[in-house]
Amino acid sequence: MPQLNPSPWFAILVFSWLVFLTVLPPKVMAHTFPNDPSPQSTEKPKTESWTWPWH
C-alpha cells in the first residue's frame, strides 16, 4: 500500500507548496481595484431637525 510510505507524498506536498508560494503571491499583490475610492472631506454635513406636521 503506497499511501503508508510518506516519503513521496511529503515531497509532493512540499513541492506543491513551494510552487504555490512562488506563483500566487505576486499575482495577488499585483491586483488593483478598478475604482479607487476618493477621500472624503473631514467636514460634517450640516443637519437640520425636521418639523413634523402631525405634532
Gaussian input, Z-matrix of N, CA and C with variables (Angstrom, degrees):
# hf/3-21g

backbone

0 1
 N
 C     1     B1
 C     2     B2     1     A1
 N     3     B3     2     A2     1     D1
 C     4     B4     3     A3     2     D2
 C     5     B5     4     A4     3     D3
 N     6     B6     5     A5     4     D4
 C     7     B7     6     A6     5     D5
 C     8     B8     7     A7     6     D6
 N     9     B9     8     A8     7     D7
 C    10    B10     9     A9     8     D8
 C    11    B11    10    A10     9     D9
 N    12    B12    11    A11    10    D10
 C    13    B13    12    A12    11    D11
 C    14    B14    13    A13    12    D12
 N    15    B15    14    A14    13    D13
 C    16    B16    15    A15    14    D14
 C    17    B17    16    A16    15    D15
 N    18    B18    17    A17    16    D16
 C    19    B19    18    A18    17    D17
 C    20    B20    19    A19    18    D18
 N    21    B21    20    A20    19    D19
 C    22    B22    21    A21    20    D20
 C    23    B23    22    A22    21    D21
 N    24    B24    23    A23    22    D22
 C    25    B25    24    A24    23    D23
 C    26    B26    25    A25    24    D24
 N    27    B27    26    A26    25    D25
 C    28    B28    27    A27    26    D26
 C    29    B29    28    A28    27    D27
 N    30    B30    29    A29    28    D28
 C    31    B31    30    A30    29    D29
 C    32    B32    31    A31    30    D30
 N    33    B33    32    A32    31    D31
 C    34    B34    33    A33    32    D32
 C    35    B35    34    A34    33    D33
 N    36    B36    35    A35    34    D34
 C    37    B37    36    A36    35    D35
 C    38    B38    37    A37    36    D36
 N    39    B39    38    A38    37    D37
 C    40    B40    39    A39    38    D38
 C    41    B41    40    A40    39    D39
 N    42    B42    41    A41    40    D40
 C    43    B43    42    A42    41    D41
 C    44    B44    43    A43    42    D42
 N    45    B45    44    A44    43    D43
 C    46    B46    45    A45    44    D44
 C    47    B47    46    A46    45    D45
 N    48    B48    47    A47    46    D46
 C    49    B49    48    A48    47    D47
 C    50    B50    49    A49    48    D48
 N    51    B51    50    A50    49    D49
 C    52    B52    51    A51    50    D50
 C    53    B53    52    A52    51    D51
 N    54    B54    53    A53    52    D52
 C    55    B55    54    A54    53    D53
 C    56    B56    55    A55    54    D54
 N    57    B57    56    A56    55    D55
 C    58    B58    57    A57    56    D56
 C    59    B59    58    A58    57    D57
 N    60    B60    59    A59    58    D58
 C    61    B61    60    A60    59    D59
 C    62    B62    61    A61    60    D60
 N    63    B63    62    A62    61    D61
 C    64    B64    63    A63    62    D62
 C    65    B65    64    A64    63    D63
 N    66    B66    65    A65    64    D64
 C    67    B67    66    A66    65    D65
 C    68    B68    67    A67    66    D66
 N    69    B69    68    A68    67    D67
 C    70    B70    69    A69    68    D68
 C    71    B71    70    A70    69    D69
 N    72    B72    71    A71    70    D70
 C    73    B73    72    A72    71    D71
 C    74    B74    73    A73    72    D72
 N    75    B75    74    A74    73    D73
 C    76    B76    75    A75    74    D74
 C    77    B77    76    A76    75    D75
 N    78    B78    77    A77    76    D76
 C    79    B79    78    A78    77    D77
 C    80    B80    79    A79    78    D78
 N    81    B81    80    A80    79    D79
 C    82    B82    81    A81    80    D80
 C    83    B83    82    A82    81    D81
 N    84    B84    83    A83    82    D82
 C    85    B85    84    A84    83    D83
 C    86    B86    85    A85    84    D84
 N    87    B87    86    A86    85    D85
 C    88    B88    87    A87    86    D86
 C    89    B89    88    A88    87    D87
 N    90    B90    89    A89    88    D88
 C    91    B91    90    A90    89    D89
 C    92    B92    91    A91    90    D90
 N    93    B93    92    A92    91    D91
 C    94    B94    93    A93    92    D92
 C    95    B95    94    A94    93    D93
 N    96    B96    95    A95    94    D94
 C    97    B97    96    A96    95    D95
 C    98    B98    97    A97    96    D96
 N    99    B99    98    A98    97    D97
 C   100   B100    99    A99    98    D98
 C   101   B101   100   A100    99    D99
 N   102   B102   101   A101   100   D100
 C   103   B103   102   A102   101   D101
 C   104   B104   103   A103   102   D102
 N   105   B105   104   A104   103   D103
 C   106   B106   105   A105   104   D104
 C   107   B107   106   A106   105   D105
 N   108   B108   107   A107   106   D106
 C   109   B109   108   A108   107   D107
 C   110   B110   109   A109   108   D108
 N   111   B111   110   A110   109   D109
 C   112   B112   111   A111   110   D110
 C   113   B113   112   A112   111   D111
 N   114   B114   113   A113   112   D112
 C   115   B115   114   A114   113   D113
 C   116   B116   115   A115   114   D114
 N   117   B117   116   A116   115   D115
 C   118   B118   117   A117   116   D116
 C   119   B119   118   A118   117   D117
 N   120   B120   119   A119   118   D118
 C   121   B121   120   A120   119   D119
 C   122   B122   121   A121   120   D120
 N   123   B123   122   A122   121   D121
 C   124   B124   123   A123   122   D122
 C   125   B125   124   A124   123   D123
 N   126   B126   125   A125   124   D124
 C   127   B127   126   A126   125   D125
 C   128   B128   127   A127   126   D126
 N   129   B129   128   A128   127   D127
 C   130   B130   129   A129   128   D128
 C   131   B131   130   A130   129   D129
 N   132   B132   131   A131   130   D130
 C   133   B133   132   A132   131   D131
 C   134   B134   133   A133   132   D132
 N   135   B135   134   A134   133   D133
 C   136   B136   135   A135   134   D134
 C   137   B137   136   A136   135   D135
 N   138   B138   137   A137   136   D136
 C   139   B139   138   A138   137   D137
 C   140   B140   139   A139   138   D138
 N   141   B141   140   A140   139   D139
 C   142   B142   141   A141   140   D140
 C   143   B143   142   A142   141   D141
 N   144   B144   143   A143   142   D142
 C   145   B145   144   A144   143   D143
 C   146   B146   145   A145   144   D144
 N   147   B147   146   A146   145   D145
 C   148   B148   147   A147   146   D146
 C   149   B149   148   A148   147   D147
 N   150   B150   149   A149   148   D148
 C   151   B151   150   A150   149   D149
 C   152   B152   151   A151   150   D150
 N   153   B153   152   A152   151   D151
 C   154   B154   153   A153   152   D152
 C   155   B155   154   A154   153   D153
 N   156   B156   155   A155   154   D154
 C   157   B157   156   A156   155   D155
 C   158   B158   157   A157   156   D156
 N   159   B159   158   A158   157   D157
 C   160   B160   159   A159   158   D158
 C   161   B161   160   A160   159   D159
 N   162   B162   161   A161   160   D160
 C   163   B163   162   A162   161   D161
 C   164   B164   163   A163   162   D162

   B1=1.4569
   B2=1.5256
   B3=1.3157
   B4=1.4679
   B5=1.5276
   B6=1.3287
   B7=1.4575
   B8=1.5278
   B9=1.3270
   B10=1.4503
   B11=1.5261
   B12=1.3176
   B13=1.4511
   B14=1.5340
   B15=1.3451
   B16=1.4701
   B17=1.5199
   B18=1.2814
   B19=1.4595
   B20=1.5315
   B21=1.3418
   B22=1.4624
   B23=1.5221
   B24=1.3400
   B25=1.4610
   B26=1.5221
   B27=1.3008
   B28=1.4678
   B29=1.5260
   B30=1.3285
   B31=1.4636
   B32=1.5263
   B33=1.3143
   B34=1.4657
   B35=1.5240
   B36=1.3162
   B37=1.4603
   B38=1.5353
   B39=1.3156
   B40=1.4656
   B41=1.5230
   B42=1.3065
   B43=1.4599
   B44=1.5299
   B45=1.3226
   B46=1.4659
   B47=1.5265
   B48=1.3354
   B49=1.4664
   B50=1.5199
   B51=1.3045
   B52=1.4711
   B53=1.5203
   B54=1.3154
   B55=1.4721
   B56=1.5189
   B57=1.3364
   B58=1.4593
   B59=1.5228
   B60=1.3256
   B61=1.4658
   B62=1.5201
   B63=1.3158
   B64=1.4693
   B65=1.5222
   B66=1.3227
   B67=1.4659
   B68=1.5237
   B69=1.3228
   B70=1.4558
   B71=1.5327
   B72=1.3253
   B73=1.4691
   B74=1.5295
   B75=1.3397
   B76=1.4693
   B77=1.5259
   B78=1.3204
   B79=1.4656
   B80=1.5223
   B81=1.3155
   B82=1.4563
   B83=1.5288
   B84=1.3272
   B85=1.4610
   B86=1.5254
   B87=1.3143
   B88=1.4690
   B89=1.5187
   B90=1.3231
   B91=1.4619
   B92=1.5136
   B93=1.3096
   B94=1.4666
   B95=1.5157
   B96=1.2932
   B97=1.4518
   B98=1.5215
   B99=1.3225
   B100=1.4567
   B101=1.5253
   B102=1.3091
   B103=1.4668
   B104=1.5220
   B105=1.3046
   B106=1.4560
   B107=1.5285
   B108=1.3097
   B109=1.4670
   B110=1.5278
   B111=1.3077
   B112=1.4594
   B113=1.5290
   B114=1.3143
   B115=1.4710
   B116=1.5251
   B117=1.3150
   B118=1.4523
   B119=1.5146
   B120=1.3220
   B121=1.4626
   B122=1.5223
   B123=1.3193
   B124=1.4592
   B125=1.5202
   B126=1.3353
   B127=1.4561
   B128=1.5194
   B129=1.3224
   B130=1.4561
   B131=1.5335
   B132=1.2988
   B133=1.4699
   B134=1.5243
   B135=1.3217
   B136=1.4572
   B137=1.5217
   B138=1.3005
   B139=1.4616
   B140=1.5145
   B141=1.3125
   B142=1.4610
   B143=1.5222
   B144=1.2999
   B145=1.4490
   B146=1.5226
   B147=1.3007
   B148=1.4617
   B149=1.5176
   B150=1.2978
   B151=1.4566
   B152=1.5205
   B153=1.3047
   B154=1.4702
   B155=1.5337
   B156=1.3258
   B157=1.4678
   B158=1.5252
   B159=1.3300
   B160=1.4686
   B161=1.5183
   B162=1.3286
   B163=1.4755
   B164=1.4880
   A1=108.66
   A2=117.77
   A3=119.94
   A4=113.96
   A5=118.57
   A6=118.39
   A7=112.41
   A8=118.44
   A9=120.34
   A10=112.30
   A11=117.36
   A12=121.34
   A13=107.96
   A14=118.86
   A15=120.04
   A16=114.17
   A17=118.20
   A18=119.78
   A19=113.80
   A20=121.32
   A21=118.60
   A22=112.72
   A23=117.78
   A24=119.22
   A25=111.23
   A26=117.12
   A27=119.08
   A28=110.36
   A29=117.91
   A30=120.92
   A31=110.54
   A32=117.24
   A33=120.31
   A34=110.40
   A35=116.81
   A36=120.82
   A37=111.16
   A38=116.62
   A39=120.59
   A40=110.50
   A41=117.67
   A42=120.85
   A43=111.11
   A44=116.96
   A45=118.64
   A46=111.09
   A47=117.90
   A48=119.77
   A49=111.15
   A50=117.78
   A51=119.19
   A52=111.46
   A53=116.44
   A54=119.33
   A55=110.43
   A56=117.04
   A57=119.65
   A58=111.89
   A59=116.47
   A60=119.19
   A61=113.26
   A62=118.16
   A63=119.32
   A64=112.27
   A65=117.88
   A66=120.29
   A67=111.75
   A68=117.58
   A69=119.93
   A70=116.15
   A71=121.66
   A72=118.66
   A73=114.77
   A74=121.34
   A75=117.51
   A76=112.69
   A77=117.35
   A78=119.82
   A79=111.05
   A80=116.91
   A81=120.05
   A82=110.45
   A83=117.07
   A84=119.69
   A85=112.36
   A86=118.27
   A87=120.93
   A88=112.05
   A89=117.61
   A90=120.49
   A91=109.97
   A92=115.99
   A93=120.82
   A94=108.55
   A95=115.78
   A96=120.65
   A97=109.04
   A98=118.82
   A99=120.14
   A100=113.48
   A101=118.41
   A102=119.90
   A103=108.82
   A104=117.12
   A105=121.45
   A106=108.93
   A107=117.77
   A108=119.01
   A109=111.05
   A110=115.19
   A111=119.18
   A112=108.58
   A113=117.40
   A114=119.15
   A115=110.70
   A116=115.91
   A117=120.36
   A118=109.80
   A119=114.71
   A120=118.68
   A121=109.38
   A122=115.42
   A123=120.07
   A124=111.65
   A125=118.74
   A126=120.73
   A127=109.98
   A128=114.97
   A129=118.98
   A130=107.79
   A131=117.33
   A132=117.83
   A133=110.46
   A134=115.07
   A135=119.71
   A136=108.74
   A137=114.99
   A138=120.05
   A139=108.88
   A140=114.84
   A141=120.14
   A142=108.50
   A143=115.67
   A144=118.83
   A145=109.80
   A146=114.94
   A147=119.38
   A148=109.92
   A149=114.36
   A150=119.44
   A151=106.88
   A152=115.56
   A153=120.11
   A154=108.39
   A155=117.66
   A156=119.71
   A157=113.86
   A158=119.13
   A159=118.45
   A160=112.87
   A161=117.57
   A162=118.60
   A163=110.75
   D1=111.96
   D2=-173.44
   D3=-71.08
   D4=-23.46
   D5=-177.62
   D6=-69.99
   D7=-13.05
   D8=177.40
   D9=-81.32
   D10=-15.30
   D11=178.17
   D12=-94.19
   D13=107.17
   D14=-174.00
   D15=-78.41
   D16=-7.48
   D17=-173.85
   D18=-59.59
   D19=-55.53
   D20=-178.41
   D21=-70.60
   D22=-33.31
   D23=-176.90
   D24=-72.48
   D25=-34.55
   D26=177.21
   D27=-67.36
   D28=-39.56
   D29=177.54
   D30=-64.73
   D31=-39.69
   D32=177.26
   D33=-64.91
   D34=-41.51
   D35=178.57
   D36=-61.44
   D37=-48.07
   D38=-178.75
   D39=-64.75
   D40=-42.67
   D41=-179.58
   D42=-65.40
   D43=-40.73
   D44=179.59
   D45=-66.56
   D46=-38.83
   D47=176.91
   D48=-66.38
   D49=-37.79
   D50=176.51
   D51=-63.26
   D52=-40.09
   D53=177.06
   D54=-64.29
   D55=-46.01
   D56=179.77
   D57=-62.18
   D58=-40.32
   D59=-177.15
   D60=-75.83
   D61=-16.56
   D62=176.84
   D63=-97.31
   D64=-23.73
   D65=-176.67
   D66=-95.67
   D67=-44.80
   D68=-171.47
   D69=-74.92
   D70=-42.73
   D71=-176.62
   D72=-59.06
   D73=-41.36
   D74=176.36
   D75=-63.00
   D76=-35.19
   D77=178.26
   D78=-67.08
   D79=-40.34
   D80=-179.42
   D81=-70.44
   D82=-41.58
   D83=-177.87
   D84=-72.51
   D85=-20.91
   D86=178.91
   D87=-83.76
   D88=-3.85
   D89=-178.82
   D90=-69.06
   D91=132.56
   D92=176.10
   D93=-122.22
   D94=148.30
   D95=178.33
   D96=-83.22
   D97=140.73
   D98=-176.88
   D99=-69.74
   D100=-28.11
   D101=179.24
   D102=-128.29
   D103=104.35
   D104=177.83
   D105=-74.11
   D106=134.57
   D107=179.69
   D108=-71.90
   D109=140.34
   D110=178.80
   D111=-87.00
   D112=144.88
   D113=-179.73
   D114=-69.26
   D115=140.00
   D116=179.43
   D117=-89.66
   D118=158.02
   D119=178.89
   D120=-72.45
   D121=156.66
   D122=-178.48
   D123=-86.86
   D124=-6.11
   D125=179.38
   D126=-72.64
   D127=140.88
   D128=176.57
   D129=-85.39
   D130=138.52
   D131=176.96
   D132=-69.98
   D133=144.91
   D134=-179.76
   D135=-77.09
   D136=125.25
   D137=178.43
   D138=-113.45
   D139=139.13
   D140=178.02
   D141=-113.07
   D142=148.34
   D143=179.42
   D144=-74.51
   D145=149.90
   D146=-178.90
   D147=-84.00
   D148=150.24
   D149=172.38
   D150=-104.41
   D151=108.70
   D152=-175.16
   D153=-83.77
   D154=126.09
   D155=-175.55
   D156=-71.58
   D157=-17.14
   D158=-175.89
   D159=-96.05
   D160=7.15
   D161=175.90
   D162=-97.61

